[in-house]
Amino acid sequence: MMKGANVAVPASAVRVEVGWQSGAGVPDADVSALLLAGTKVRSDDDFVFYNQAVHPSGAVRHEGKQQGHIVIDALSVNLAQVESQIETIVLAASADGGTFGQFHGLYIRVIDAAGGAQVARFDSTGATTETAFVLGELYRRQGAWKFRAVGQGYDSGLAGLATDFGISVDDAPAAPPSAPPVNLSKISLTKESPSVSLTKHGATGGVMRVNLNWTSMAATGRLFGKLRGKNIDLDLCCFFELVNGAIGSVRALDRRFGALYEPPFIHLDQDDRTGASITGENLSINLDYTQFFRRILVFASIYDGASDFRGVHATVTLNPVNSPPIEMTLDGCTDNSRDAVLAVLENVNGELVVRREGTFVRPPAGQPGGGVMEIARLYHWDFGFQAGRGK
């Protein structure tokens, strides 16, 4: 499509992908959506992005990223579910740590969620110093939906773009007391910057949700949450050690789901079988009891649907109360590992520090299901071995 062109959207539900080529010196980017009644949002709830992943109506959801030669950040939009007051859904992207002049192959495309057919694609070119872009919009015309290629850049980043459409953000002028501003900050843990103090960032209490979502791309590059036509089932798990020396696991395969208000103060909420659920799998950690934790090791295991982690991309997000979300990715497996260590949380003199691991763990020779036992050995959890039945 050319800039300014529009096309009918016959599908009742679509997937919106913003993609770009990865490479040295290329920043990250984040997709977002603003639901407009007229030219403005009705409230801050009409902003869907990494810190506010689901619209209250359920019509728009932030699905998260998948890494590769082409990086994709995606939204799902159920057009049939969009409230009647909403006339336009603005589809934007913001650069994280750079400008859009550093991007190559930036595009937005709209895909029929039911059949996978491409409805529209717009390739955005000519960017220079912009730090945010409105790439396109879905809008109503005479009761039907259309997509327009926009390509409008902003030098003021996500905050500037959001405030232009009526969002109150925490670095904008003070909002009324009844409307607390939207927090746009986030923390990404990488190989170069692998750790952060939760305590120093304000996470001193409340329940912190640790979320795992995953995707896996088949040869066609068009399957979401599937590999070779099969659903992949990843299990989010943890080992814990308390200051009194007690150790254990919270793990679906062990049928040990933990507890929030008694030891171990950690709870696993579900066993998602596909990874396609926006909620994924979640561990909840009660930070009101930080003084009882010595260390927590968070890991993932393949239960079904794939032989190993090759081709699997996982995103782990820690969502503490009164603190920015902390995000880390896991991909790049090159061997037969069916288990991966995601992060370690450690109590350091009363300060809870989280460290990204991103380590794939192969089972010991002759023990195809021994990856979990190997994790316990590598990280010195002396179960002897009591953590579970393995894979």
N, C-alpha and C positions, 0 to 999 in steps of 0.2 A: 504493500500500500504506500501511497504518497502521503506526505504530511498534509493534514486537513481532509483527507478522504474519509468516507464512511461506508459501512457495509452492514447489512441486516444480520442479526444474530438469531437464527431460528431455534437454537437449543434452549431448553428451560433451565439448564445448569451448565456452567462452564468452568474450566480451569484456566487461570491467567498466569502465564509464565513470563518472567523477565529474565533474560539470559545474557551472558557475555563470556568472552574468552578469558580463561585464567592465564596467568603468566607472571613473570618477575615484574615488580613495580606496579601491578594492577591492584587498586584498592578493592575492598569488599563493597557490596551495595545491599540495600535492604528495600524490599518492596512494601508498599502500603496502599491503603484504599481509604478514600473519604466519601462518605455517603451524604449527598447534598439534597436539601429541600430548597429549591431555588438556587441561589449561588453560595449558600453557606451551610455548614452542618447545623443540626438542631441542638446538639450538645457534644461534649467531648467523647461520648459513647459512640458517635458516628465516625470514629477514627479507628481503623484496624491496622495494626503493625506489630512488630516483634514484642512489645510490652503489653499489648492489648489484642490478643490473637483472635478473638471471636466477637463478632458484633452481637449485641443482646438479642437480636432477632434470630440469630443463627444463620442468616443469609450469606454472610461473608466471613471467611476464615483464612487466617494466615497459616499456610502449610509448612513453611520453612524451606531450608536450602538443601540442594543436593550438589556435591562437588564433583569435579571432573575436568576434562579439557574445556567443556562448557559448564559454567556455574549457573544454576537455575534457582531463583527464589520464586515462590508460587503462592497464589491465592486461589481458593475455591469460591465460586459465587453461584448461589442458587437463585436465579433470577425470578423464579416463581414465588419465592419466599420473601423477596424484597418488599418492604412496607410501601403502601400506596403513596405516602408523602414524599418518598425518595424519588427524585427525577433523574439524578445523575450519580454515577459511581466513578470518581476520579481515581485513576490508576497511576501511581507514582513510584519513583525510586530515589533513594538518597545515597550518596557516596559516604563511605566510612573510612576516613583517613586519607582522602585525596579528592580529586576532581574528576568529572566525567570526560575530560580531555585525555585522561590516562586509560580509558576503557577502549577495548576493541570488540567489534561485532555486537554492540549493544542492541537488543531487540525486545519487543513485546509481542506475544502471540496469545490468541484466544482459541481454546480447544473445546470441542463438545465433550462434556464430562462423560456422557453415556457411551459414545462410539469412538472417541479419540480423534475424530476428524478435525483438521485445522479450519477454523472459521475465519480468522484474520491474522495477519502478521505485519508489523511495522518495524523496519530497521532504522534506528536513530543514528544519524551521522552529524559531523560538524561541531561536536561539543568542544568547549575550551575550558573555561574556569568554573563552569556550573558545578554545584555540589548537590543539587536535587533536580529532578526532571518529572514533569507530568508527561508520561509517554502516551497515554490514551485515556479514553473514557467510555463507559457503557452508559447509554442514555435512552430514555423512553421517547417514542414518537408514535402518536395515535395508538397507544396501547401495546406497541411492540417495542422490542429492544434492538438497538443498533450499537455499533462500535465505531468510534472516531479516532484516527491517529492524530495526536496533538503535538508532541515534541517541543514543549515549552520548558526552558531551563530557568533555574534559580541559583543565585550566588549565595543565598542565605541558608542553605541546607534544609534539612527536614523541618527544623523549627520555623524557618521563614515560610516555607511552603504551607505548613500546618496552620500558622496564624493567619495567613492570607484567606484561608477558608473558614476561619472562625474558631479554631482550636486554641485553648489556653494552655501554654506549655510552661514548664518551670523556669525557663530562662527568658520568658516574655514578661511584659508588665503585669503587676499583681492582679490575679483574678479575684472575683468576689469570694468571701468566705464559704459560701454555699457551693462553690465550684472549684475544688482543688485542682491545680494544674496537672496536665499530663506529664509524666516523667519519660523523657526521651532517651535517657542514658542507658548504656549497657556495658558489660565487661566481657571481652573475648579472651579466653585463655588459649595461647598458641605455644608452639615449641620454643619460640623466642621469649615469650612472656607467660610462663606456665603456672604461676601461683598468685594468689591474692588473699588478703586477710578479710574474712567475712566480718569480723568484729570491727575492724577499722572503717568498713564501709557501712556501718550502721545495723548489721544483722546481729542484734544482741538478744533476740527473743522471737517468739512466735513460731509457727510451723513453716519450715522451708520445704517446698516441693521440688524434688529432683525428677525431671521429666526426660524420658527417652523416646525419640521418634526416629524412624529409619525409612530409607528408600533403597531400592535396588534396581539397577537398570539392566534390562536384557539387551540383546544385540540390536533390537530395533530402536532402542533409546526412548520408547514410548510407554513402557509399563511402569506404573507407580506403585511401589509397595509389593512388587512381584519380581521373581527371577525365574526364567524358564517356565513361565506360566503358573508357578506355584506361589502361594502365600508364604512369606517368611515369618517365622515366629521367633522373635528375640525375647529373652527373659532379662529383665532388669533385676539385679541382685546386689546384696552387700554382705561383707563381713563386718563385724563390729567388735571392738574391745573397749570395755568400760574401765574407769580408773580403779575399780576394786578387783580387776583382773579377770572378770567374766568375759568370755568370748562366745561368739555364736554367729549365725547367719540369718538373713531375712531373704527368703528365696522361694519362689512358687513351687519349684520341683520338690523342695523339702516339705511343702505344705506349712512353712513357717512364714507367716505374714506380719509378725511383730505386733507391737502395741505402742501407742503414742504417749500414754500418760503413766506408764510403768515400764520398767526395763524391757527392751532396750531403747525405748523412746523413739523408735523407728517403725514405720508401717508401710507395707506394700499394698496399694489399693486395688490392683487388678492384674489380670494376665491377658494382655492384648495379643491376639493371634496373628495380626496382619501388619501392624505399623502404620496402616493407612488412617487409623483413627486420629483425629486432631489431638486427642488427649493422650495418646500413646500409653506408655506405662509410667507409673509414678511411685517414687519412694517419698514419704513424708518424714521429715526429721524435726523433732520438737526441740528448737533451740532454747527454750526455757530451761532445759536440762543440760546445757552445754557443759556445766561443771562435772557431769558424770561421764562424758565421753573422753576416751583416750585417743582413739582413732577409728575411722570408718573407711572401708575400701569399697568403692562402687564399681561393679563390673557388669558385663553383659555376656550372655551365652546364647548360641544358636540352638534352639530346641528342634526346629523342623523347617523344611522348605529350602535349605541350602546346605551344601557340604562344608562350607567354610565362609570366612568373612570377605573373600575376594568379590568385588563388585558391590559390596554393601556399604552404604554411607549412613552413618548414624549421627544424630545431633543430640547432645545432652545439655539441658538448660537447668540451672539452679535458680529457683525463684524465692529468694529470702524476703521476709517482711521488712519494709522500710529501707530497702537496698536495691540497687539496680540488678537486673537479671545477669547471670553469669553463664556464658555459652561456650561450649567447646565441641569440636567435631572429631569424628573418628572415621578414617577411611585409609586406603592405600595398602591393604593387606596383600601380601604376595605369596603366602604359604597356606598350609591347611589348618590354620588356627580356627577353632570354633568358640573361643572365649577371648574376651578383651577386657583389660583393666581400663576404666574410664577416668577415675579420679580417686584421690585420697584426701580425706578431711582429717586434720590432726589438731589436737588441743595443745598449743604451745604456750605454756605459762598462762593459761586462762584465755588465750586468744585462739579462735578457731580459724585455721588456715586451710584453704582448699588448693590442691595441686593437680593440674592436668597430668595424666599419665599417657593415654592414647597408645597403650602397649598391647599387641596381639600375643596370645599365649598358646603355644602348641602343646598338645598332649605329650606325655612322656612316651618313649618308644615302647610299642607293644600294648599301650593303654589308650585306645582311640577315644575313650570317654573320660580321660583323666585330666582334662584341662583345668577344671576347678581345683583339683588336688594340687596341680602345679602352681596355680595362683597362690594357694595357701602356703606352699613351700617357699616360693619366691619372696613373698611378703611376710614370712615368718609368723603365720597364724598356726599355732601348734594345736590343731584339732585332734590329731592322732588316729584316723581321720574321721571327724564327726560332722563335717559340714554338709554332707548330702550324698546322694547316690551317684553323682556324676552324670555324664551324658552317654 
